[in-house]
Amino acid sequence: MDEELRSLTERLRSESGNSPAYGRLLATDDLDTLAGVLTEPGQPLWARELAAFRLGRAGDRRAFEALVLLLNHRDPPRCASAAHALARLGDPRTARAAAALATNELRVAYALHPVRLLTELRAPEAVPALITTLRRRLRPHDPYRRVALACVEGLGELGDARAEPVLTEALAHPALAEAAVHALARIPRQGGARGRIPGQR
């Protein structure tokens, strides 16, 4: 059992009170049984999460809607497990959904995992979404520094020259400056010095 699955099963075992239903969902290899949990009324959240996670890891696209809802959940561990499963699901809708969540200002408090998922997917939607989200985070007194930092790190990993202007702006923010230097250094050079903190020589 890998670490992501171990973490999820331990958390959901506790939530379920280690119920017989939990044991059955964990043990079954029947994807139709897991998919049924997502459509049956009255299923508890832990059951839906376990079913969606297992379906996602199996590449069964019936998990897509449930995983996207969990990706934007207020509970960070649920977001993290959903992002892990979505990255392995292989559904072409995933990047578009993650970009919509990452750029939704009404849900920016929960944007961290969508941002990280976009970076992992390396889809065409990733760079524009991360640029948009980061630019908004550069406003004075913005409280979402973890989201901003994830955008900076993600843009560095993606290494796309379109990110250079916003990463250069991020150099002026002490909480982001070091990460922005490293991110800019990963963008292929097209001439000129880059990645200096303002005031450095």
C-alpha angles and dihedrals in degrees: 000000000000124000097257093052092043092053092048096047093049092050094046093043087061093045092050094046086240088286124182088248089058091052092050094050092048094048102042122100092189107113092194089059090052092046090051090061089062094056103034113099120240098028112148120244094249090057093049091048094049093047094046093047093051093045091048093052089049091054093246107150093205084085095061102095094043092048093050090053090050092048088065096042122131090236109081096208090058090050091050095050091046091051090051092051094043091053088058098039096081095213112154090217093063100085093048091050093047091049091052091051094045093053098042104110091195089063100033091124087069098041098100098090096041088054092050091046091053090053092051093048094050088203124160090258093058104079098044091047094048092047091051093047094046094047090056091049091057092072115115114278095003106168098206100086095145090058091047092049091049089053092050092048092044094051089050091052092048091049096205118159091220087074095059098093096050092042089052089053089051090060088076091062112082094210091054104030100094093046090046091053090054092044093051090049089060094056112094110257120247095181132294132063119293142175099045122143109237110269094027121121 
